[in-house]
């Protein structure tokens, strides 16, 4: 369940994809932890990594849709891109970040209508180019309605662009920067590409003290022709949101990679440390911390991997991915924080040391949920699906495991971003009723009480406007969806029942925690409080199951991976 770069063979991928993964692992292992750490502390721009990417045409192969490349291995394949995200997160989030931001920068190009720019982009990728996504602004963040970047028409034809963008990764070295703006005369949305080498492009500063470059840049009377425009109007608006659907899906896999590397360091350290005549891993509470961390990490991987199948199988008739996608961005990344917290409680002061990867993990894991904006933003989106998910299921053909070598065409032709409340889902009971395990059965009882809550004690108008109240309610809903896809993936992979049931041990505890939060709200009603108390359950205690997971999955990881020095 946890990536071990020195043992993983990527047998599920084709030869070229496998070669990319293994070469990238070799690059980092040859670079070594000491050099990675010194570059990290020195905020050294990772030109060596970008040279490696260029030499091996990695971004060109992984990020060029099939129709724009003569390379038979070039395609946009979410399965292998997620594998690559996990590897980069494992070795350093700064390397993941330049990949992640390139994906975002490419989104409006591949989704746009400018074929000449698409062909130019394919050539730039072949040359090792990276890209940037000029969306957010200093005063408005990602509030697209308030965008102040303006594109002003000129009497003689063409336009000039004026304004600034803020918190834009890669904007120092990007081959092209996809920039979101408004037409100053019509107020129509527009996406265009800008060249950082142009004299009217002002690279103001790096706004973060970090190895990556997270720029503030400004355009001053920057000349734009029709040849630079990617999309306008509703197409530009949809491109911005659909790009986030595609690009920020990688946040979950970056988090999974970080947690995996940190896990190895933590188990290696604790297993060899002797206190009071016992190894640290002999203490029962340490076993609990490690087992919880492992189960949470396994759940992250199971959920996110199953979400890939829905992403790749999506169509205009099946948009279920629009629920699972923000959960990979929000739920998986916040679970990553939980994993690091548990591991940090084990290794304590060791986590601050400058020579270990764990120091990076403690800082970087916090960034991932926040790179998407906030948890609240995603939760507000997720709640829109709740009514149809619980009370209006539809029938769909079962989605298979998707690790085939196909270009994910639909991701760049998702269509309008409206109508989320109309999206239908298959009955989650199909997954939950397919398993008969003690903790899953308890979790199902909690779900039934939640459904009763939504039918008989649903939030009042005032509560519905209280985002803090809805956040706790949304967390309960999110856990139900999380558990559904975990079960689906567990069945596909024939996961051990003990591990699956132990995963639902923490799921029950989390469900109880959020139910207690709603109970404790100032404005919760008597009926709501009564139902919240019914949701609070204790997981089934089974020490044989726990010890099997500890011995067979967790403890055995000791000394199975250590990064080359």
N, C-alpha and C positions, 0 to 999 in steps of 0.2 A: 504493500500500500504506500510505502514511502520511497521516494526516488533515492537510489544509490547510484550515483553517476559512474562509479567504477565497475558496477555489475550490470547495469541496464544495457540491453542490446537493441532495444527498439525494434523487436521482431514484428510488431504490428504495422510498421511502416515499410514503404518501398525502398529500394536500394539508395536512391539519391537522397531521400529524406533522412534515412538512417545515417548516411554519411555526414549530412549536415549536423545532426545532433551529436554524433560521436566526435567529429572534428571540433565542435564548439567546446565540448567537455575537455578534450585534449588541450585546447587553447588555454583554458582557465587552469587546468591542473599543471600545465607546464609553466604558466605564469606564477602560480603558487600563492598561498595565502599571504605570505609576508609582503609580496609586491602589491597584491590587491589591497591590503590594509594600508600600506604606505601611500598608495595613490588616493585612497579614500580619505585619509587624514590630510593629505596635501591638496585636496580638491583638484587633482590632476585630470585634465580632459583626456578621455579614453581613446586617443587616436590609434593606439595599438589595436584595440578591439575593432574600430571602424576600418582600419587597414585590413584586418583579418576578414571582416565581412565583405569588403570590396574584392579582395583576392579570390575568395571562394564564392562570390556572387550569391551570398546567402539571402540578403533581403530581396534581391532580384528574383530568385527562385521562389521564395516563400510568399512574396507580396505582390507579384504581378499576375493578374488574372490571365487565364490561358490564352484568350483571344488577342492579347497585346504582346505576346512573346513568341519567338521562334524556338525557345527552349522547351522540349517536350515535358520537362519536369516542372515547369513554372505553372503555378495555380494558386488560388486563394483557398486554402484547406484548413478549416478551423481546428481539426484534430491535430495536425502537425504544428500549426501555429501555437496551440495551447501547450504542446510538449515543449516548444522552444521557449515560451514564456516561463514555464516552470524551471527550465535549466538556467535561464538568465536570472530569475529570482533567487535560485539556489546559490549562485556565485556572487551576486551583488545587484541590488535594486537599481543602481545607476546604469548598469548595462541594459537591464530590462527597460528602464525608462526611455532610453533613446530609441529602442525598438518600438515601445508602446506609442510614443509620440509620432514616430514615423507612420505607424498604422493610422493614427488619427489624421495626420496630414494628408494621407492618401485617400481617405474616405470621400471627401467632397470631390476629389478628382475622378475617382472611379465611378462615383454616383452621378457625376455631372454629365453635361451634354457636349462638352468640347473635346472632340476626337483628336484634334491636333495636340492638345495639352496631354491627353492620355498617352499618345505615342511618344511625346517628348519625355513624359514621366517614366515610361518603360525604359527608355534609353538612359535616363539619369540613374535609375536603379541599377542598371547594368554597370554603370560607372562607379557604383558604390555610394550613391547619393542617399542622404537622409532627409526627412521632411518634417514640417511643423504645421500645427493646427491653430490658427490665429482666431480664436473665438472669444475668450474671456477678456474682460477689461477691468482696470483697477477699481473703478467706482461701482461697477455693476456685476462683477463676477461673470457668471454664465447666464445672466438675465438678458436673453436675446432681444426682448422688447425694448430694452433701454440702450441698445448698442449705439455708441457715438461715433464709430468709424464711418465716415461719409465718402460716398463716391459721387462726385459732382460732374455732370455733363458739361462739355465744352461746346461753344458755338460752332467751332470748326470740325467737330466730331471727336470722339473719344471722351476720356474722363480724367480727372485727377482724384487721387485718394488722399484723405487727410484724417488723422486720428491716431490713437495708440492702442496697443494690446498689451496685456499684462499676464504674467505667469504662463509663458509660452515656451515649452521645452523645445530644444534643438534650433531655436530661432537665430542662434549665432552662426550655425554652419549648414543650415538647411539648403538643399538645392532649390526648393520652392516652398513658400509658406502659403497655405490655403487660408485666406482671410475673409472673415464674415463682416459685412457692412450693410449700410442702407443707402439707397439712392437719395441724394439730398433734395431732389425736386419731387419725386413720387413717393418717397418713404418705402419703396419696394426693397425687399431683402435681396442681397446679392452675395455670391461667393466669387472671389477672384484669386489669382495667384500673384504673389510678389516675390521678387528676387532680393535676398539679403545683401547681394553685392552691389545693388543699385545705389547711386550716390544720394538718392532721396529717401533711402531706408536708413533710419537712425536706430542703431542698436544701443539702447540707453544704458542698460546694466543687467547684470545677473542679480535677480532679486532674492536668491537663496544662497546661503553659504554652504555650497555642496559641490560634489564632483561634476554633476550634470549642470548644464546651463539652462536656467529657467528665466527667460528673458522678459524684460519690458522693451518693446520696440515701438517706434513711431514712424508714420509715413507723412511726409511733408510735400504737398504738390506732386505726389508720386504719379507718373503718367500710366494710365491704364487704357488699353485698347480692347476691342471686342475679342481679340485673340487671347486675352488674359482672363476672360470671364468664364466661369465654370457653370453657373446656374443663377437663375433669378426667381424672384417671387416665391411662391409656395414650394417650388422645387429646391430653392436654396434653404428655406426653413427646414424642410424634411431632411435635406442632406445633413444639416447640422445635428439633428437628433438621431438620425439613423447611423451616422458616423459614430456617435457615442455608443449606440447599441452594439456595434461591431467592435470598436476599439477598446472600450473600457471593460469588456468581457475579460480581457487579459489581467485585470486587477486580481481576480480570484486566483489565477494560476501563479502570478508573481508571489502572492501571499503563501500559497502552498509550497513553493520553492524555498522561500525564506524559512518557513517553519521546519521543513525537512532538514535543512543544514543545521539549524539551531538544535534540533532534536538530537542529532548525532553528537554534537559537542556536549550537550547536557548529559546524555546517557553515558558517554565515555568518561566524563569527569566524575559523575556521581558513583559510577561502578568501581572506580579505582581509589576513591577517597574513603579512608577509614577513620571513623570517629567513635570514641568510647568503646573501642574493641569490636565495632561492627562496621561493615561497609554501608555507605549511605543508602544504597538500594535495598538494604535489609530492613529498613524502617518501614512500617506499614503505611504511614501517611505519605512517604515518598513514593511508594508503589502506587498509591491512589493518585497522586499528582501526575506521575508519568502515564498511568493508564488512562486517566481522563484526557491528558494532552494527546496521547496517541489516538484515542477514539474520536476526539474532536477533529484531529487532522485527517483521519481516515474518512470521516463524514464529509469534510470539505472536499476531499478528492472524489468521493463517490458522487456527491451532488453535482459538482462542477463538471465531472466527466459525463454524467447523464445529461446535463444541460446542453452539452455539445451536440448530442444526438438531435435534440429539438431545434437547435440553431440550424444545423445542417439540413434538416428535413422540413424547414419552415416554407410556407407558401402564403399567398394572399388568402387562402382558405384556412390555413392553420397557423395562427400567430401566437400560439401558447408560449413560444420562446420569449415574448415580451413580458411575461411574469418571471420566468426562470432566469432571464438575463440580468435584470437588476438585482436579483438575489445573489447571483455570483459576484456582482460588484459590491453589494452591501453585506449580505449575511456571511459569505465565505471570508471576506476580509476582516469583519469584526470578530469572527471566530478565530482568525489568525492571531488577533490580539490576545484572545483568551489563551491560546496555546502558548504563546510566548510568556504570558504572565505566569502560567503554571510552571513552565520550565525554569523561569527566573526565580520562582520561589524555591526551587530545588538547588540551583547553583549559586544563588545569592550574589555575593560580591564578585564572584568570578565573571558575572555578566557585564561588569564595568571595565574589564581589562582591555587594554588597547590592542593586544595581539590576537584576540579571538574574533571569529565571525560573529559571535553572539552579541557583541557590542553593537555591530551594525544592525543586527536584527531588532534589537530593542528600540532603536530609533526609526528604522525604515518601516517596520510593521505598522506603526502609527499612521504613516503617510497614506497608505493604500485606501482606507475608507474615506479619507479626506480629499484625495485626488479626484474623487467623483463628485465632490461638493460636500454634502453632509449625509449622514444616515437618514435624516428627516426628509430630504429630497426624494430619495429612493422609496422610503416608506410611504410617502404621499402617493407615489405612483403605484406601488404594490397594492394598496388598499382599494384602488379602483377595481381590482379584479375579484375582490372577496365574495361579493354576492353571487356572481355567476359560478365561481369555483365551488362554493358550498351547495347552492340551491338550484342551479340550472345546468347540470352537466349535459354534455353532448356525447355522441359516439364517434370515435376516431379509430382508424387502423393503428395497430400497435407500432410504435416507432422503434426500429431496430438499432443496434449498435452501429455507429457510423465512423468507421476508420478506413473507409474506401478512398481511393485516390481520385476524388472528384473536385471540380472547381465549384465553390459555393456561390453560384450565380445570383441566387435570390437576395443575398445580403447586400448587393449593390443595386437592387431593384425592389426595395421593400415597399415603395409606394407611400401614400399619406400616413402621417403619424397619429391621426385622430381616430376616434372610435374605440378607445381602449376598453370602455365599459361594456362593449358588445362582444368582446372576445369570449369564446366558450372553451371549456376544458373537459377532459374526460373525467369520469367518476373516480375520485381518489380511493374509494373503497375497493376498487379493483386491485390496487397495490396492497392496501392495509389488510384486506381479508385473505390475501394469498399467503400470509405468514401467520403461524400460531406460536408465538413466543411470549413469555410472561411480561416482559416490559413493553412490547408492542401492544399487547392486549390492554395494559394499564393506560398506555398513551391513547389508545382508541377511546377509552372511557373519557379521558380529558377532552378529546375532540368532540365527542357527543355533547358534553356540557357546554363547550364553546358554541356549538351550533344552537343549543337551547338559549344561550345568552343572546345570540344575534337575532333569534326569533322573538324572544319574550322580554328582553331587557336591553334592546339595542340602544346605542347612544342617543341622547336627546340632541336637539338642535345646538344647544350650548356646548355639550360635550363634543359634538362633531366638529366644532370650531376650535376646540382645545387640542392643539397638535400634540401636546404631551400625553394626553389621554389616548389619543389615536395611536401614538407611537407604541404604547404598551399593548394595545389591542392588536395592532399590526404585527408586533413580535409574536403573538400567539398564532395568528394566521400564518406567518412566515414559517414557524416551526412545523406546522401541518404540511405545508408544501415541501419543506426541506426533508421531512421524514418520508414523504411519498417517493421522491426521486431517489433517495438513499435506498429504499427497499427495491425499487425497480432496478437500480444498478447492481445491488447485491445479488438479485436473482440472476441477472445476466452473467455475473462473474462467479456465481456459485460461492458466495462468501460464507464463511463459517458462521453457523447460527450463534455460537457464543460471542463472537465479535459483534455481530449485528445486534444482539440483545444487549450487549454492554454499551453500544452506542446509544441505544434508547434509554439507558440508565441516566445519562446526562440530559437527554432530551426531556424526560419526565421532570427532572429537577429544574431545568430552565423554564419549562411550561409553568410549573408551580411558582417560580420566582416572578414571572410576569403577571400571573393571576393575582399574586399578593400585591403587586404594585397597583393594579387596578382597584383592588379592595381598599387600599390605603389612600386612594385619591380623595381629595376634599369633597368633590362633587359626586362621588359614586353613590348610587341609590341602594336602598335596602335589598331590593331584588338582585341587583348586580353584585352586591357584597355576598349574598347568600350563594349565588352561582359560582363566584370566584373561590369561595371556600370549598365548594365541591370539586373544583378543578385541581386543588392542591393535593397531590398524591405522593406517596413514597415509592421509589423503585423497588422491584422484587429483589430481595437479598439472596444471593447465591455465591458463596465464597469459592465453590469449585469453578464456576464460570469465570469469576474475576481472576482467580489464580491461573486458569488456562490462558486467558488473554494476556495477563502479565508475563507469564513464562514463555508462551509460544509466539507472542507478537512484539512485546516490548523489551523485556530483558535480553532477548537474543540479539538485539541490535547493537549491544555493546561491542565496541571495537570492530564493527563491520564496515565503517567508513571513517576516514580522516583525510582531510584535504592535504595534498602535497604541500610541504612547507615553502 
